[in-house]
Amino acid sequence: MTQPLGCFKSYDVRGRLGIDLDENIAVRIGRAFGRVMGPGTFVTGRDV
């Protein structure tokens, strides 16, 4: 059984690289987002 990913919150995706997220998860999220939304412009933000 797979454990749910802790990076998915109610309204966003958050996490620390290497702890909550890795490159594979980030790529899969990006591809899924592109597939669902289709062509267009979107904004990605981050906290420092």
C-alpha positions in Angstrom: 0.0 0.0 0.0 1.3 3.5 -0.9 1.4 6.3 1.6 -0.2 9.5 0.7 2.2 12.3 -0.2 2.4 14.9 2.5 3.2 17.7 0.0 -0.5 18.0 -1.1 -2.3 20.6 1.0 -5.9 21.8 0.7 -5.1 24.6 -1.7 -1.6 24.0 -2.9 1.4 21.8 -3.1 4.2 22.5 -0.6 7.3 20.7 0.6 11.0 20.7 1.2 13.1 19.3 -1.6 14.5 15.9 -0.7 12.1 15.5 2.3 8.6 16.1 1.1 9.3 16.4 -2.6 11.8 15.0 -5.0 12.5 15.7 -8.7 10.4 12.7 -9.8 7.3 14.0 -7.9 7.8 17.5 -9.2 8.0 16.3 -12.9 4.9 14.1 -12.5 2.9 17.0 -10.9 4.0 19.4 -13.7 3.1 16.9 -16.5 -0.3 16.2 -14.9 -1.0 19.9 -14.5 -0.2 20.5 -18.2 -2.4 17.6 -19.3 -5.3 18.9 -17.3 -5.0 22.6 -18.0 -3.9 22.4 -21.7 -2.0 25.1 -23.5 -1.9 28.5 -21.8 0.0 30.6 -19.3 0.3 29.9 -15.6 2.4 31.2 -12.7 4.5 29.2 -10.3 5.5 30.8 -7.0 7.8 30.0 -4.2 8.6 31.1 -0.7 12.2 31.9 0.3 
